[in-house]
Amino acid sequence: MLQDDMLALPMTTGGGGMGDFSPPAPAGMGGSSMGATKLSGKAKAAIVVRLLLNEGADIPIEDLPDDLQMELTQQMGRMRLVDRDTLYAVASEFAEMLDNVGLTFPNGLAGALTAMDGRISRQTASRLRKEAGVRQFGDPWERLKALPPEDLASLAEGESIEVPAVLLSKLDTAKAAQMLVHLPGPVARQITYAVSHTSNVTPETVDRIGLSLAAQVDARPDLAFDATPGQRVGAILTEAAAAKREEVLIALVEEDEEFATDVRKSIFTYGLIDSVCSRWMYQN
């Protein structure tokens, strides 16, 4: 059952004006004096949204750009009553528009990039993001939550302690715990203690922090290789003959012992399997 008294006409703003509407017809005259054709698009949108809300629909209005959310809310605030004929006309026009939709496209560049994910190169996607700006891609926190925990830890270490405290608070508990694992012990303790001082942080501050961190992620250069240098060399030496592998490893130790250690960690040989199995065999 529709609640007519909760639908709306614009408020009078002085001088007898009725905003987007004409004055309602006197009772008994029949028909509506303010047909749907006399309404602005904003007024029609407000009527449809109010109707759907009255019917209990869950409308993702928060997905609209901020300026449209503001305009819609302001329009609803200017309205009061709508007669049944106008309501029916607007609802019918809306239903007809939906029936005529044959194909929909993603909402904005963010949606387009999501739809094209895996079908365009990472370089192209990154360039589009940088050209459009971080704000064009919705909630920055959704992007940050999708990062690996080691990347989140790297971001946290480069910020003052209050920023990673907010970051930790915005993550789900499992991802937050994984982020702490990748931080040095003293830093992890400082961040967890700083969470106790986030009670009075405003939503605007959280939004700015999210945008700043997301901008840092976008500013990172694209890497040509997914694996680390040690992993790449280790994979190559795994396929090499044993004598050549040892020769190269000895030379690497002389040149850069730390890099040689990383390479050795990435080498997989059957000799390693034999070593582990032998160790297990001799365990009680």
C-alpha positions as CSV (number, residue, x, y, z in Angstrom):
1,M,0.0,0.0,0.0
2,L,1.5,3.3,-1.1
3,Q,1.9,6.0,1.5
4,D,0.8,9.0,-0.5
5,D,1.6,11.4,2.3
6,M,5.2,10.4,2.1
7,L,5.6,11.2,-1.6
8,A,6.2,14.7,-2.6
9,L,5.6,18.0,-4.4
10,P,8.1,20.8,-4.3
11,M,7.8,23.3,-1.5
12,T,6.6,26.8,-2.4
13,T,9.5,29.1,-2.5
14,G,7.6,32.4,-2.3
15,G,5.4,34.1,-4.8
16,G,3.2,31.1,-5.2
17,G,5.8,29.1,-7.2
18,M,5.7,25.4,-7.1
19,G,9.2,24.6,-8.4
20,D,9.0,21.8,-11.0
21,F,5.2,21.3,-10.6
22,S,2.1,23.1,-11.5
23,P,-0.6,23.6,-8.7
24,P,-2.7,20.5,-8.2
25,A,-6.1,20.4,-9.8
26,P,-9.2,21.2,-7.6
27,A,-11.0,18.1,-6.3
28,G,-13.6,16.7,-8.7
29,M,-12.1,18.3,-11.8
30,G,-10.8,14.9,-12.9
31,G,-7.3,14.0,-14.2
32,S,-4.0,15.5,-13.1
33,S,-3.1,19.1,-13.7
34,M,0.6,18.3,-13.5
35,G,1.3,15.6,-16.0
36,A,4.6,13.7,-15.9
37,T,5.7,15.7,-19.0
38,K,5.8,18.9,-16.8
39,L,8.3,17.4,-14.3
40,S,12.0,17.7,-14.6
41,G,14.2,14.7,-14.8
42,K,15.4,15.3,-11.2
43,A,11.8,15.3,-9.9
44,K,10.9,12.1,-11.8
45,A,14.0,10.4,-10.4
46,A,13.1,11.6,-6.8
47,I,9.6,10.2,-7.3
48,V,10.8,6.8,-8.5
49,V,13.4,6.5,-5.7
50,R,10.9,7.5,-3.1
51,L,8.4,5.0,-4.5
52,L,11.0,2.2,-4.4
53,L,12.1,3.0,-0.9
54,N,8.5,3.0,0.3
55,E,8.2,-0.5,-1.2
56,G,11.3,-1.7,0.7
57,A,13.7,-1.9,-2.3
58,D,17.4,-1.8,-1.5
59,I,18.7,0.8,-4.0
60,P,22.5,1.2,-4.2
61,I,22.3,5.0,-4.3
62,E,25.8,5.1,-2.7
63,D,27.2,3.9,-6.0
64,L,26.2,7.1,-7.7
65,P,28.7,9.9,-8.0
66,D,28.7,12.2,-4.9
67,D,27.3,15.2,-6.9
68,L,24.3,13.1,-8.1
69,Q,23.7,11.8,-4.6
70,M,23.6,15.4,-3.3
71,E,21.3,16.6,-6.1
72,L,18.9,13.7,-5.6
73,T,18.7,14.2,-1.8
74,Q,18.2,18.0,-2.3
75,Q,15.5,17.4,-4.8
76,M,13.7,15.0,-2.4
77,G,14.0,17.7,0.3
78,R,12.2,20.2,-1.9
79,M,9.2,18.0,-2.5
80,R,6.0,17.3,-0.6
81,L,2.9,15.6,-2.2
82,V,2.3,13.8,-5.5
83,D,-1.1,12.9,-6.7
84,R,-1.8,9.3,-7.8
85,D,-2.2,10.1,-11.5
86,T,1.3,11.7,-11.6
87,L,2.8,8.9,-9.6
88,Y,1.3,6.4,-12.1
89,A,2.5,8.3,-15.1
90,V,6.1,8.6,-13.8
91,A,6.2,4.9,-12.7
92,S,4.8,3.9,-16.1
93,E,7.4,6.0,-18.0
94,F,10.1,4.5,-15.8
95,A,8.9,0.9,-16.5
96,E,8.7,1.6,-20.2
97,M,12.3,2.8,-20.2
98,L,13.4,-0.4,-18.4
99,D,11.5,-2.5,-20.9
100,N,13.3,-0.8,-23.8
101,V,16.8,-1.4,-22.4
102,G,18.6,-3.8,-24.7
103,L,22.2,-3.5,-23.4
104,T,23.9,-1.8,-20.5
105,F,27.5,-0.7,-20.1
106,P,29.5,-0.4,-16.9
107,N,29.1,2.7,-14.9
108,G,32.0,5.0,-15.7
109,L,35.6,4.2,-16.4
110,A,36.0,2.2,-13.2
111,G,33.3,-0.2,-14.2
112,A,34.7,-0.4,-17.8
113,L,38.1,-1.4,-16.4
114,T,36.6,-4.0,-14.2
115,A,34.7,-5.5,-17.2
116,M,37.9,-5.4,-19.3
117,D,40.1,-6.9,-16.6
118,G,42.3,-9.5,-18.1
119,R,41.5,-8.4,-21.6
120,I,43.6,-5.3,-21.8
121,S,47.3,-5.0,-20.8
122,R,48.2,-3.9,-17.3
123,Q,50.1,-1.0,-18.7
124,T,47.0,0.3,-20.5
125,A,44.8,-0.2,-17.4
126,S,47.4,1.6,-15.2
127,R,47.6,4.6,-17.6
128,L,43.9,4.9,-17.7
129,R,43.7,5.0,-13.9
130,K,46.4,7.6,-13.7
131,E,44.8,9.8,-16.3
132,A,41.3,9.6,-14.7
133,G,42.6,10.1,-11.1
134,V,42.0,8.0,-8.0
135,R,38.6,9.5,-7.2
136,Q,37.2,8.1,-10.4
137,F,37.4,4.6,-9.1
138,G,34.9,4.5,-6.3
139,D,35.8,3.6,-2.8
140,P,39.6,3.5,-2.5
141,W,39.4,1.2,0.5
142,E,37.9,-1.6,-1.7
143,R,41.1,-1.4,-3.8
144,L,43.4,-1.3,-0.8
145,K,41.7,-4.3,0.8
146,A,42.4,-6.3,-2.4
147,L,46.1,-5.8,-2.1
148,P,48.4,-8.6,-0.8
149,P,49.3,-8.3,2.9
150,E,53.0,-7.7,2.1
151,D,52.0,-4.7,-0.1
152,L,49.9,-3.3,2.7
153,A,52.8,-3.7,5.1
154,S,55.0,-1.8,2.7
155,L,52.5,1.0,2.6
156,A,52.2,1.1,6.4
157,E,56.0,1.3,6.9
158,G,56.2,4.5,4.8
159,E,53.6,6.4,6.8
160,S,53.3,8.0,10.2
161,I,52.0,5.6,12.8
162,E,48.4,7.0,12.8
163,V,47.9,6.2,9.1
164,P,48.6,2.4,9.3
165,A,46.4,2.4,12.5
166,V,43.5,3.5,10.4
167,L,44.5,1.1,7.6
168,L,44.6,-1.8,10.1
169,S,41.1,-0.8,11.4
170,K,39.6,-0.8,7.9
171,L,40.9,-4.3,7.0
172,D,39.1,-7.5,7.8
173,T,40.6,-9.3,10.8
174,A,42.3,-12.0,8.7
175,K,44.0,-9.6,6.3
176,A,45.0,-7.3,9.2
177,A,46.7,-10.2,11.0
178,Q,48.6,-11.1,7.8
179,M,49.7,-7.5,7.4
180,L,51.1,-7.5,10.9
181,V,53.1,-10.7,10.2
182,H,54.9,-8.8,7.4
183,L,55.9,-5.9,9.7
184,P,58.9,-5.7,12.0
185,G,57.9,-6.5,15.6
186,P,58.3,-3.0,17.1
187,V,56.4,-1.4,14.2
188,A,53.6,-3.9,14.5
189,R,53.3,-3.1,18.2
190,Q,53.3,0.6,17.6
191,I,50.5,0.3,15.0
192,T,48.3,-1.9,17.2
193,Y,48.7,0.5,20.1
194,A,47.9,3.5,17.8
195,V,44.5,1.8,17.0
196,S,43.4,2.8,20.5
197,H,43.6,6.5,19.5
198,T,41.3,6.1,16.4
199,S,38.0,6.5,18.3
200,N,37.5,10.2,17.2
201,V,38.7,9.8,13.6
202,T,36.1,11.3,11.2
203,P,34.8,9.6,8.0
204,E,36.4,12.5,6.0
205,T,39.8,11.7,7.5
206,V,39.4,8.0,6.7
207,D,38.4,8.9,3.1
208,R,41.4,11.2,2.7
209,I,43.8,8.5,4.0
210,G,42.3,5.9,1.6
211,L,42.7,8.3,-1.3
212,S,46.3,9.0,-0.4
213,L,47.2,5.4,0.0
214,A,45.4,4.4,-3.3
215,A,47.3,7.2,-5.1
216,Q,50.6,5.8,-3.9
217,V,49.6,2.4,-5.3
218,D,48.7,3.9,-8.6
219,A,52.0,5.9,-8.7
220,R,54.1,2.7,-8.5
221,P,55.8,1.8,-11.8
222,D,54.6,-1.3,-13.6
223,L,57.1,-4.1,-13.3
224,A,58.2,-6.2,-16.2
225,F,58.6,-9.4,-14.1
226,D,56.3,-11.0,-11.6
227,A,59.0,-13.1,-9.9
228,T,62.0,-11.7,-8.0
229,P,65.5,-11.8,-9.5
230,G,66.4,-14.6,-7.1
231,Q,63.4,-16.6,-8.1
232,R,64.1,-16.2,-11.8
233,V,67.7,-17.2,-11.5
234,G,66.8,-20.1,-9.2
235,A,64.3,-21.4,-11.7
236,I,67.0,-21.3,-14.4
237,L,69.6,-23.1,-12.3
238,T,67.1,-25.7,-11.3
239,E,67.1,-26.8,-15.0
240,A,70.8,-26.6,-15.3
241,A,73.3,-29.4,-14.9
242,A,74.5,-29.9,-11.3
243,A,78.1,-29.0,-12.0
244,K,77.2,-25.8,-13.8
245,R,74.7,-24.9,-11.1
246,E,77.3,-25.2,-8.4
247,E,79.8,-23.2,-10.5
248,V,77.4,-20.4,-10.9
249,L,76.4,-20.4,-7.2
250,I,80.0,-20.2,-6.1
251,A,80.5,-17.2,-8.4
252,L,77.4,-15.5,-7.1
253,V,78.5,-16.0,-3.5
254,E,81.8,-14.2,-4.4
255,E,79.9,-11.3,-6.1
256,D,76.8,-10.9,-3.8
257,E,76.3,-13.3,-1.0
258,E,72.8,-12.1,-0.1
259,F,71.6,-12.5,-3.7
260,A,73.2,-16.0,-3.9
261,T,71.3,-16.9,-0.8
262,D,68.0,-15.8,-2.4
263,V,68.8,-17.8,-5.5
264,R,69.7,-20.9,-3.5
265,K,66.3,-20.7,-1.7
266,S,64.6,-20.8,-5.0
267,I,66.4,-23.8,-6.4
268,F,64.5,-27.0,-6.4
269,T,66.3,-30.3,-7.1
270,Y,65.7,-34.0,-6.4
271,G,68.7,-33.8,-4.2
272,L,66.7,-31.6,-1.8
273,I,63.9,-34.2,-1.7
274,D,66.4,-37.0,-0.9
275,S,67.9,-34.8,1.9
276,V,64.5,-34.1,3.5
277,C,63.3,-37.7,3.2
278,S,66.6,-39.0,4.7
279,R,66.2,-36.6,7.6
280,W,62.7,-37.9,8.2
281,M,63.7,-41.5,8.0
282,Y,66.2,-41.1,10.9
283,Q,63.7,-39.3,13.1
284,N,62.2,-41.3,15.9
